[in-house]
Amino acid sequence: MKAEALRALQAPFKALYREAPEKAIITLRAKGELGAEGVTCRLETGRAMAEAGLHPAAGGDGIALCSGDMLLEALVACAGVTMKAVATALEVPLHGGTVRAEGELDVRGTLGVDRNAPVGFRAIRLRFELDSDATAEQLDTLMRLTERYCVVFQTLNRRPELSVAHAVAGG
């Protein structure tokens, strides 16, 4: 896609959101069904069904997807799409590349083995290996704007307001 085509595609949305900022607030949803057997949760990804389960380090069989892996995959996907959009918009020559995310977590926390062990990732690293003949300045701008506009990165970087609720089916 060329920069002009991307600008033309996004222009009506940008104009609408400038005129009516409230229309820029969207709600994304995810839904999962608790597994009838085993420790799993089945969710619809929009394109296919996925079944999440325990990581092998927490007793899983390795067949079901680990939600920690899915979190890193969402970060990689968002960062990759964001980078391509920024490169397109700024006409930064980007011929290809690889986006990788890795993170460490101490499973003692989620297993309740050690109350002092944190639950969740204690570090996440995002790395880009790019095929580009862009200048160092262009690449610096590309990285800065990718970080700035990547929804998943910014969500992880700035803790959103979270809430939890429950309801009992049929009750």
Helices and strands as residue ranges (DSSP letters): H 3-19, G 21-24, E 32-34, E 40-44, E 49-53, G 56-58, E 65-66, H 67-90, E 96-105, H 107-111, E 121-131, H 136-149, H 151-157
